[in-house]
Amino acid sequence: MEFALPVAGMGFALSWPMEWTIQRFPLGKGTRPSVRRRWVIAAVMAALFAALTFSIGLHARLIPALILTALVVVAAVIDLNHRIIPNRINYPGALLVFTTASFAEPHRLAEFAVGGILCFLFLGVAWAISPAGMGLGDVKMALMIGLGTGRYAFVALFAGFCASTALSAFLIARGGRKALKSSFPFGPFLAVGTVVALMWGPEVMSALFGG
């Protein structure tokens, strides 16, 4: 599609304000600047924006999809560096994603709201059961994801948990019982799941539930 390249350019350019945002967190401490990280984010964002444009097309729902993608990438990078997902990203991000998604597809407004609530409750229960394994930032990030993906939030969570399980299995196979003590942030897996849901949500749902 001829519009994929300009949108990819937008993703590439967005990496600069994204890097600035990453450097601001955690508040009062910040993240050390990194030229390499900025260029990696630029390449990833250009690729993701192009892929989303190919997948969704020039539809109004492309806008909230691009916004949500940028937000989860920023959240994932901060989570990788500091094991936190800031409220100043989750809360305004949730509102922005829900608003733009509802304007793009007003007939799905209730679906987006229910998706956000269910995601929040689902990971909230996981956090209550095992606070060491699931952070509150992950729970709030799930709210934002659900508000932007609606029914396909299930795909986002499913894909995220599958990716997390696959990494755990790899580490255990490689490191044995010692790997059971290792831990890693869940935000990046939620980000991966979000991209899967945005690009292939209907197909995955159909494959899992038969239509």
N, C-alpha and C positions, 0 to 999 in steps of 0.2 A: 504494500500500500504506500502511495506516494507521500502520505502524511506521517508515516512512521519516522522518517529521518528528522523532520523538524521537532517532533515530540521527543525523540531521543536527544536532540540538542538541548531541549528544555531540561531534561533529566541531567545531562552533563553539566549544564550551567548551575543547576540547583545544588550541586555538590559543594559549592563554595559557602552559601548560607548554612547548609547542613553541617559542614565542618565547623563553622563558627558556633553553631548551636551545641555541637558535641563538646567543644572546648569550654563551654560555660558550666557544664555539669561534672561532678556534683557542685552544688552551689557553695561558694566560699572556698572551694578547693580547685575545681576545674580539671580539665583533661589536657595533658600536654599536647601542643600542636604537632601535627605530623603531615609532612608533604606527601609521603607515600600513602597514608590513609586517605587523604583527600583525592588523590588520583585513582585509587582503588574504588572509592565511593562513586567518583565520576563515571568510571567505566561500568560499574554495576548499575547505577541509575540509568545511564543511557541504554543499556541492554534491556533493563526491566521496562522502561517507558516504551521502547520500541516494541517489545513483545506484547505488552498490554494493548498497544494500539492495533497490532495485528490481530490479537485475540478478540477485542471488544469492538473495534472499528470506531468511526467518528460518531459515537452515540453519547448522549448526555451523561450516561453512567461512567464514561471514561474519566471524567473529572474527579469524582470522589475516589475512584480506583487509584488514580495517580497520587492524590493527596494521601490516601491511606498507605500506599506503598512507601512514600517518602517518610512518613511518620514511623512506620514499623522498622525501617532501615536505621533511622536515627536512634530509636529506642534500643534496637538490637546491638548497635555499636557501643552505646553507653553501658548496656548491661554486660557486654563482654569485658569491658574495661573495669567496671566498678561494681558489678552485681547489683545494680539498681536500675529502675526505670522511673524517671522523675514524674511526679504529679503534674508538673508544669508542661509536660508533653502529653500525658495521658488524658487529663481533664479537658484542656482546650482542644486537643486532637479529637476526642470523642464527640464534642459538640460540633466541631467543624465538619467531621466526617458524616455525622448523622444529618446535619443540616443540608449539606450538598447532595448527599445520597437521596434524601427525601424530596428535594427539588428536582433532581434528575429523574426519579421514578416515584412520583407521589402516591401511586397505587400500592407501593410497597412500604409505606411509612410505618404501619403497624408491624409488619414483618421485621423491619430494621430494629424497631424498639424491642420486640420480643427476642430477637436474636442477641441483642446486647445484654438484656436482662438475664437470659438463660446462660450465656457465656460467663457472665459475672458470677452467677450463682454456682455454676458447675466448678469453676476454678476456685471460687470462694470456699466451697466444701473441701476441695483438695488442700487448700491452704490451712483450713481449720484442722484437718486430720493430720497433716504433716507440714507445719510451718517451716521446717528446715529444708524441705524439698520444693516448696512452692512459695514464692514471695508475693507480697501484696501488690507489688508493681506489676507482676504477671497477671494478677486478677484484674487490675484496672486496665491493663493493656488489652485483655480479652474483651472487656466491655467495649472499648473502642473498635476492636475488630468486628465484634458482633453487630454493632451499630452501622458498620459499613458494608457488611456482607449478608446480613439477614439469614435466611435459611441455610446459606452456604457457609455460615460460621461453623457448622458441624464439620465440614470438609477441612476448614482451617485448623480446628483443634485436632481432628483425626490425623491429618498430615503432620502436624507439629509433634504429636505424640509418637507417630511412627518414626519420624526422623530422630527423635530423642532416643527411642528404643533401639533403633539401628546403631546409633553411635555407642550406646551403652553395651550392646552385644559385641560390637567390634573391640571396645576397650577391654571387656572381660576376656574375649578370646585371645587378645594380645597380651594382656597383663595378668590374667588369672585373678585370684581372689583379692590381690592388692587393688585391682581396679574398682572393686566394690566400694572402696573408701573415697574414690574420686567423685567430684561433683562439677557441674557446669551450669551456667545460667540457662533459663528456659526461654528467655525473650527471643534469641535468634531462631529457635525452632518455631515459635509462634509467628515470626516474620516469614519464615519459609512456608508455613502452612497458609498464611494469608495470601501470598502470591499464588500458591496452588489453587486456593479457593477463587480468587479473582479471575484467573485464567481458565481453569478447568472445573469450576464448581459444579455446573450441571452434569458434565460428563462423569465426574467421580460419583456424584449422587446416584446417577442412573446405573453406573456399574455396581455400586454397593447395594442398591435397593431395587434394581430391576425396573427402572422407568420412573 
